[in-house]
Amino acid sequence: MNRRGVLAAVSVLIALIAPVLTFAGDDAVETGRLLAILLDAGRGAVAANQPLINDASKGDKGFTPEVFTQQLAEKFKARTSVDLGNLKGGGVPELAQKLLPELVAAAKQTVADNQETINKPGVKYKGFTPAHFGTQTAAGFSAKTGIYMKQTTTDGLLRNPLNKADDFEAGMMKELGDPGYPRQGDKIMSETVGGAVRVMLPLFYGKGCLGCHGEPKGEMDVSGYKKEGAKEGDLGGAISVKLPAK
């Protein structure tokens, strides 16, 4: 085969495999996006029940793992249109079909492990918040699956050393924190780095976050940390997921 023939054959081969490689990369990004939103949906379920969890006058709150899981599924479907009970019928990537149930199981286990804390009477602040839920669930999921997942934030906002950002995450959060970055719609950032797909979902402060993270800056919050002086819409951190590119 002459040189021209070899080049033509190589071009055909590239044309054949390129769509496969692109598809695999797209599937990894979508899987990372869905995982990040699912973890944040769990954070949202805990946040919605925070007044109940912190009610010192009640013992059994009724916020069982089963109740939580139902709320998680509803919040996740509202944000993604994906039914956790019918993943195969929703055009969900194969990898996500495998990993989403694992994350649901880890999230449910976190709520189960904290039942004694949640139902403790006579105590208002119990140390079980969306942040605590997210850290524990991500750690459990990663330990079970080997998939990298964590909540992270900038050094200036860091409270839990386990959530410290790596260099990639720190660089991405500079972009996510830009005032022009969309605050609505679960707009992720993704990049392929060293054979891995990195996906980050920004977490912006909502009104419910400001009791601990808002103003006045420097005042001690209920958990014993100094408030950061944040305002609604400021970047509070991100959920970071790393998956194989192929």
N, C-alpha and C positions, 0 to 999 in steps of 0.2 A: 504494500500500500504506500502510495507517495505521500508527501507531506500534506498536500491539500486534502487528501482522503482522510488522513489521520485527524486533521483539524476538524473536518466535517463530522467525523465519528464522535470526537470529544464534545463538539457542540450539541449533537443529538443527545449524548449521555447527560450533559448538564441540564438540557431542557427537560429531560425525563425525570431527573432526581430533584431538581430545584423546587418544583411544587411540593414534593413530599417533605423536603427540609423546611420550607416555609410553613407548611401546614402543621408540622410537628412543633415549630416554634410558636405559632399562633395558638396551638392547643395548650402549650405550657403557660403562655401569658394568660389565657382565659382561665385556666385552672388556678393560677396564682390569684387572679382577680376574684374568682368565686370564693376561694379559701379566705382571702382577706376580708371580704364582705361578710362571710359567714361568722368569722370571729367577731367582727364589729357588731353584727346583728345580735350576737350573744351579749356583748357589752351593753347594747341598747336595751335588751330585755332586763338585765340587772339594773340599769339606770332607771327604767320605768317602775321598777319595784323597790327602788332605794328608800322612799318614805316608809314603805311597809317593813322592809328589812330593819330600818333604824327605829321602828316604833317600840320603845321600851316598855309600853304597857301590855304588849302581847307576847305570848309564848309561841305557840305553833302558828306560823305565818301562812301556812298553806302554799308556800312557794317551794313546791317539791320539784325534784328533777323532771318529773313528767309534765308538770305545769310549765316549767321553764322550757322544755323541749318543744312544746306546742307553740309557745310564744316565739321561740327562736325560728321555727319553721315559717310562721306567719310573717315575721319581720324580714326574713331572708327572701321569701317569695315576693313581698311587696317591693323590694329593691332590685331583684334580678329576674322576676317572672319564672324562676326555677322552683319546681315542686320537689322538695326533698324526698317525697314518697314515690316519685316517678322519674328518677334521674335518667333512665334509659330512654324515656319517651320525650325528653325535652331538648334534644340536640346538644346535650352536655358532653364535653370531651371525655374520652374513656378514662384518662387519668383522673379527672375530677370525679367521675362516677365511683372510683375506688377510694379517693381521699376524702371527699365530703362526708361520707358516713363516719369515717374515722375521727374527723374533727367534731362532728355532732356527739359521738360517744365520749370524746375527751371533755367537751363542754358540759355534758350531762354529768360526767363523773366529778367535775369541779363543783357543781352545785350540790351533788350528793355528799362530797367530802366536807362541805361547809354547812351542812344542815344544823349541826349543834350550835355553830356560831350564829347562823341566821335566826334560829328559834330561841336564842338565849334571852330571857326576860330581864327587865331591870337595867338594860344597857342600851344606850342610844346608838353611839357609833361603834360598829362591830368590826371594822377593818375588812369588810367585804364590799368592795366597790367595783365598778366596771374595770378599773385598772388592775385590781387584784385578780378578778376573774380572768382577764385577758392574759396576764402573765402566767397564771397557773395552767390555763387551758392550752396555751401555745407550747408550754414546756411539756405537758403531758402528750400532746399530739406529736411533737418532734421526737420524744423518746420512743413512741410507739412506731412511727412511720419512718424516721430518719430524715424527714423533710424539715428544712430550716424554716422556722416561723417564730416571730417575736414582735412584741410591741417595742417601739423605740422612740427616742425623742432627742432633742438637742441637749448638749451638755448643760446649758443654762436652765433647762427645765427638768433635768434628770433627778428623780427621787430614788429609784431602785437601780443599783449598779448593774443588775442582771439585764437591764434594758438599754445599756449604753450602746450607742450607734457605732457600727464599724465605719471605715473610711467611705465606702460606697454610700451607705445610708446617710452619713453626715453631709455628703455632697448633694445627694438628692433632696434632702430636706431644705437646703438653701433655696432650691428651685420651688419646692412645694410651698415654702413660706412667703413667696413673692405675692404681694397684694393682688396681682393680676391673675393668679392661678385660680381656676374655678372652685368655688366653695360648695357647689351643689352637683349632684349627679355621679358620685363615686368615680371621679376621674383619676385613674391610676397613672403611675409612671413605670415604665419597664425598660429593661436593657439586658442584652446578652453579654455576660462577662465571664471569660475563662471557661466556656462550655456550660455555663449555668444561666438560666433566665432569672433575673431579679425583678420582682414586682413590689411596688410600694403603694399603699393606699393611705392618703393623708387623713389625719384625724384633726378636725378643727373644733375649737372650743364652742360648745353651745351654752345656752343660758344656765342649764343645770350643772355645768362644770364650774361656774364662776364662784360658787360658794366656797370651794377649796382653792381655786386657781386664779380668782379675780382680784379685785381691789378691796381694801387698800394693800398695796404691795408691801410685803414684809410682815404683815400681821399673821399671827399663828392661826392656822385653820384647825378644824375639829380633829384632824389626824396627827397634829403636832408638827406639821411642816409649815414653812413660811409661804404665804401666798405669792404668786408670781406677778400679780398685777395684770393678768391677761384680760383681753376684751373678747366679746363674742366674735367669732370668725377668725381669731388668731390661730396659727398652727400650734397644736398641742403635741403633735408627734405623728407617728405613722405605724401601720402594720406592714411588716416586711416579710416576704416569702421568697425562698430560693428553690428553684426546681431544675432538674436536668434539662438541657436544651433539646435533647433528642429522646 
